[in-house]
Amino acid sequence: MTFIGWIFWGLIASILMIGLIIQKKYGMKAPEETDHQVSSSEHVKSQTSP
């Protein structure tokens, strides 16, 4: 692997590690859907189901 390849994959690995550390440190989690969003998605599913 070339020097540029090492730099590229090193940066990718670093970004992933920093993201995981920040997620653990600040306790970020996936956003929760509101009741309105849930009812909208259920409405769409009921109309598109065969």
N, C-alpha and C positions, 0 to 999 in steps of 0.2 A: 504494500500500500504506500502511496506517495505521501509526502509531507503534507500536501494539501488535504488529502484524505484523512490523515490523523487529526488535523485541525478541525475539519468539518465534523467528523464523528465525535470528537472531543467536545465541540460546542453543543452538539445535539444532546449528548449525555449530560453536560453541565446544566443545560436549560431544564431538562427533565428532573434532575436532582434538586435544583433550586425550586422548581414548582412543587415537588413533593414536600420539601422542607417547609415552604411557606404554607402549604395546605395543612400540615401537621401543627405548625406553630400557631396559626390563626384560626384553626378549626373551621375552615371553609367547607361548605357542603353544597350539594346540588340544590337549586331553587325548587321550592314547593309550588305546586299548581294551586291557584285559587279555585273556589267553587265554580266561578263563572267559566274558567278555562276547562275544567273537568266536564261541565255540562255541555260546553261547545264541542269538545272532542267527541263526547258520546253522541251528540246530535249528528255530527259528520259521519261517525262510524255507522249509525243506524240507517243513514241514507245511502251509504255506499256499499253496504253488505248485500250479497246476492240473496 
